[in-house]
Amino acid sequence: MDAPGFHEASFGEVPIRQLGLRIAGTPLEPVLAEFGRELDAVGITRVRPRYYLSTEWGVPFETIAMAIPFYLARPELAELHAERTGMIEGHDPAEVLRYLRHEMGHVLNYAYKLYERPDWIEHFGAITQPYVDEYRPEPWSRRHVHHLPGWYAQKHPDEDFAETFAVWMTPGATWRAQYASWPDALAKLDYCERLIREIAPQEPLVTDDELDEDVEEIEQSPEQFYRDTIASTLELPPGLDGALRAIFLELPRADDQQPAAALIRRHARAIARSVYTWTGHFPEPTRLLLRELATRAESESLTYPASQESTALVALTALVTSLGMNFVARGAYLP
């Protein structure tokens, strides 16, 4: 039987706690079982997270409870999330496993209080460093591994360790060869291997599995959740109209002209994800930027020949990527 509200077209307005969301019986269940086998394979048997659904991936500090985004429990919610934010953090089983490996790094860090060890601090830094969401990564920094999109290891020492652990435990990973010319990142991986071999036979110091923002406590509806968490306004750079005209009006005219706005909207999700992966600019503002570009292209009645779609798409992606890079480096799209 469907959970309450899912048989209705308006499920997006039903409080999340009333949607009957759970992990059991969903595609998440076999993925978690596979992850358990991965942990066994690397000798991690003393610690198992308590998995639960919440608003985002995460592990509350000083617990071994692992939050999984609620939208991964139902395909309808996953599609709504992708539409509202431009990205699904776990769009298939392989990517869910990538996020699980990262979060397990946090679980081990807290379970064994690794962040208190002088050798951990020497490699990753003090966990007391400020934790900021709008961090400014250095793409291709050789001091950090690259696992999740957005150069996430550079966000904070806690994330640096979680990313390093995830790379280390990934089945079949050839991290020694991959990071052979990245001495700082390789040193962290070597340390991670020694550390896990040391602590794996030991009982954890922390076993608290208290949940934070469990799905059964969320009063917001999915639509309210996205309205509250995604900015409704964005300080856009000047000159966007001119940039769009430069992309589309310079293309040759043909009998098969197509609306530029439709092209932008059709590829917005893929562009937002790629820009985040390679620049660290979050998909939510990129999606808002693309929506504004589509609106302006529509108001200008801009078109392109169907035979030149790939050319137009490359130019559009280059424009959005350059703006994203500026934002990451400077905190704004333009100085």
C-alpha positions in Angstrom: 0.0 0.0 0.0 1.3 3.5 -0.8 2.3 5.7 2.0 -0.3 8.4 2.9 -0.3 11.2 0.4 1.6 9.4 -2.4 -1.6 8.5 -4.3 -2.4 12.2 -4.5 -1.0 14.7 -7.0 -0.4 17.1 -4.2 1.9 14.9 -2.1 4.4 17.8 -2.1 2.2 19.6 0.4 1.8 16.7 2.8 4.0 17.0 6.0 7.0 14.8 5.5 6.4 13.0 8.8 3.0 11.8 7.4 4.5 10.3 4.3 5.4 7.0 6.0 8.9 7.1 4.8 11.2 4.3 5.9 14.3 2.5 4.7 13.0 -1.0 4.9 11.5 -2.3 1.7 13.1 0.5 -0.4 16.0 0.3 -2.9 18.1 1.7 0.0 17.9 -1.6 1.9 20.0 -3.8 -0.4 22.5 -0.9 -0.8 23.0 -0.8 3.0 23.4 -4.5 3.1 26.1 -4.2 0.4 27.8 -1.5 2.4 27.9 -3.8 5.4 29.7 -6.3 3.4 32.2 -3.6 2.3 32.9 -2.8 6.0 33.4 -6.4 6.8 35.9 -6.7 3.9 38.1 -4.0 5.3 37.9 -5.4 8.9 35.5 -2.8 10.3 33.2 -5.1 12.4 33.0 -3.4 15.8 31.0 -0.3 14.7 27.8 -0.3 12.7 25.9 3.0 12.1 22.3 3.4 13.0 20.8 4.5 9.7 17.8 6.8 9.5 16.1 9.2 7.1 16.5 13.0 7.6 16.8 16.1 5.5 20.4 15.5 4.3 23.4 13.2 4.6 25.2 13.5 7.9 26.4 12.1 11.2 25.5 14.1 14.3 28.7 14.9 16.3 29.6 12.4 18.9 27.2 9.8 17.6 27.2 6.8 15.3 23.9 7.6 13.7 24.0 8.2 10.0 21.3 10.3 8.3 20.3 9.6 4.7 18.2 12.1 2.7 14.5 11.4 2.9 14.0 11.9 -0.8 16.0 8.7 -1.5 13.2 6.6 0.0 10.8 7.4 -2.9 11.4 8.1 -6.6 8.7 10.8 -6.6 10.6 12.7 -3.9 13.9 12.2 -5.6 12.5 13.7 -8.8 11.0 16.6 -6.9 14.4 17.2 -5.1 16.2 17.2 -8.5 13.8 19.7 -9.9 14.1 22.0 -7.0 17.9 21.8 -6.4 19.4 20.6 -9.6 21.1 17.5 -8.1 20.4 14.3 -6.3 23.1 13.2 -3.8 22.8 9.5 -4.4 21.1 9.2 -7.9 21.9 5.5 -8.2 23.2 2.6 -5.9 26.8 3.3 -6.8 26.6 6.9 -5.8 24.7 6.1 -2.6 27.7 3.8 -1.7 30.0 6.8 -2.3 28.1 8.9 0.2 27.9 6.0 2.7 31.7 5.6 2.6 32.2 9.3 3.3 29.7 9.3 6.2 31.3 6.2 7.7 34.5 8.3 8.0 32.6 10.6 10.3 31.2 7.6 12.2 34.6 6.2 12.9 36.0 9.7 13.7 33.4 10.2 16.4 33.2 6.5 17.6 36.9 6.5 18.4 37.4 10.2 19.0 40.1 10.2 16.4 40.0 14.0 16.2 41.6 14.1 19.7 44.7 12.2 18.6 47.8 14.4 17.9 48.7 12.3 14.8 45.2 12.9 13.4 45.5 16.6 14.0 48.9 16.7 12.4 47.5 15.2 9.2 44.1 16.9 9.0 44.1 19.9 11.4 42.0 20.8 14.4 38.4 19.8 14.4 37.7 23.1 16.3 38.3 25.1 13.1 35.2 27.0 12.0 32.8 25.0 9.8 31.4 27.1 7.0 29.1 26.0 4.3 30.3 28.6 1.7 33.9 27.4 1.6 36.2 28.3 -1.3 38.0 25.2 -2.6 41.2 25.2 -4.6 40.4 22.9 -7.6 42.9 20.1 -8.1 44.7 20.8 -4.8 47.2 18.0 -4.3 46.9 18.3 -0.6 43.5 16.6 -0.6 41.8 13.5 -2.1 38.9 13.9 -4.5 35.9 11.7 -3.7 32.6 13.6 -3.5 31.8 16.4 -5.9 32.9 20.0 -5.1 36.4 19.3 -3.7 34.6 18.5 -0.5 37.8 17.4 1.4 38.8 21.1 1.5 35.8 22.2 3.5 37.0 21.2 7.0 39.4 18.8 8.7 36.5 16.6 9.6 35.5 16.4 5.9 39.1 15.9 4.9 39.3 12.8 7.0 35.9 11.5 5.9 36.9 11.9 2.2 40.3 10.3 2.8 38.7 7.3 4.5 36.1 7.0 1.7 38.9 6.8 -0.9 40.8 4.3 1.2 37.9 1.9 1.7 36.5 2.0 -1.9 36.6 -1.5 -3.2 39.1 -1.9 -6.0 40.5 1.6 -5.6 44.1 2.0 -6.8 44.7 5.0 -4.6 48.5 4.5 -4.3 48.8 4.8 -8.0 46.2 7.5 -8.4 47.8 9.8 -5.7 51.4 8.8 -6.3 52.3 12.3 -7.5 50.2 14.0 -4.7 52.5 13.4 -1.7 50.3 15.2 0.9 47.2 13.4 -0.1 49.0 10.1 -0.3 50.5 10.6 3.2 46.9 11.0 4.6 45.8 7.8 2.9 48.8 5.9 4.2 48.0 7.2 7.7 44.4 6.3 7.3 45.3 2.7 6.5 47.6 2.4 9.5 44.9 4.1 11.7 42.1 1.8 10.7 44.2 -1.3 11.2 45.0 -0.1 14.7 41.4 0.8 15.8 39.4 -1.8 14.0 39.8 -4.6 16.6 39.0 -2.2 19.4 35.6 -1.4 20.9 34.4 2.1 20.1 34.5 4.8 22.8 31.2 6.3 21.6 28.1 4.3 20.9 25.4 7.0 21.1 23.0 6.8 18.3 20.6 9.7 19.0 18.9 10.9 15.9 18.9 14.5 14.7 15.9 15.7 12.7 14.5 12.3 12.1 12.0 12.1 9.2 9.2 11.3 11.5 9.6 14.6 13.2 9.7 16.9 10.2 6.6 19.1 10.1 7.4 20.7 6.8 6.0 19.4 3.6 8.5 18.7 0.8 7.4 21.9 -1.0 7.8 23.9 2.2 11.2 22.3 2.8 12.5 23.5 -0.6 10.9 27.0 -0.2 12.6 27.4 3.2 16.1 26.0 2.3 16.7 27.3 -1.2 17.2 31.1 -1.6 14.5 32.8 -3.5 16.7 35.7 -4.6 20.2 35.7 -6.2 22.5 38.6 -6.8 23.1 38.2 -10.5 26.0 39.7 -12.4 25.3 42.5 -14.9 25.6 41.8 -18.6 23.7 38.5 -18.7 21.5 39.6 -21.6 24.5 40.5 -23.6 26.2 37.2 -22.8 23.1 35.3 -24.0 22.9 37.3 -27.2 26.6 36.6 -27.8 25.9 32.9 -27.5 22.8 32.6 -29.6 22.8 35.5 -32.1 26.2 34.6 -33.3 25.0 31.1 -34.4 24.0 30.8 -38.1 20.3 31.0 -38.9 18.5 28.0 -40.3 15.0 26.7 -41.0 15.1 24.5 -37.8 15.4 27.3 -35.2 14.6 26.2 -31.7 13.9 28.3 -28.5 17.0 28.9 -26.4 15.0 28.9 -23.2 14.0 25.3 -23.8 17.6 24.3 -24.3 18.6 25.9 -21.1 15.8 24.3 -19.1 16.4 20.9 -20.6 20.1 20.8 -19.6 19.9 22.8 -16.4 20.2 19.8 -14.1 23.2 18.3 -15.9 24.9 21.7 -16.1 24.3 22.4 -12.4 25.7 19.0 -11.4 28.8 19.3 -13.6 29.6 22.9 -12.4 29.4 21.7 -8.8 31.6 18.7 -9.5 34.4 20.7 -11.1 34.2 24.1 -9.4 32.6 23.5 -6.0 29.8 26.0 -6.7 26.7 24.5 -5.2 24.0 23.4 -7.6 21.2 25.4 -5.9 22.5 28.8 -6.9 23.6 27.5 -10.3 20.0 26.2 -10.8 18.6 29.7 -9.9 21.1 31.3 -12.3 20.0 29.0 -15.1 16.4 29.7 -14.5 17.1 33.4 -14.8 19.0 32.8 -18.0 16.1 30.8 -19.4 13.6 33.6 -18.5 15.8 36.2 -20.1 16.3 34.1 -23.2 12.6 33.7 -23.5 12.0 37.4 -23.1 14.5 38.1 -25.8 13.0 35.4 -28.1 16.5 33.9 -28.6 16.7 30.8 -30.7 19.4 28.5 -32.2 19.5 26.1 -35.1 18.9 22.5 -34.0 22.0 21.4 -35.9 24.1 23.8 -33.6 22.7 22.5 -30.3 26.0 21.1 -29.1 27.8 24.4 -30.0 25.3 26.4 -28.1 25.4 24.0 -25.1 29.2 24.2 -24.9 29.1 28.0 -24.9 26.3 28.1 -22.3 28.2 25.7 -20.0 31.4 27.7 -20.4 29.5 30.9 -19.3 27.9 29.3 -16.3 31.2 27.6 -15.3 33.1 30.8 -15.5 30.5 32.5 -13.3 30.7 29.6 -10.8 34.5 29.8 -10.6 34.3 33.5 -9.9 31.8 32.9 -7.1 34.0 30.2 -5.5 37.1 32.3 -5.7 35.7 35.7 -4.8 32.3 35.1 -3.1 30.5 36.8 -5.9 29.8 36.2 -9.6 31.8 39.3 -10.5 34.3 41.4 -8.4 
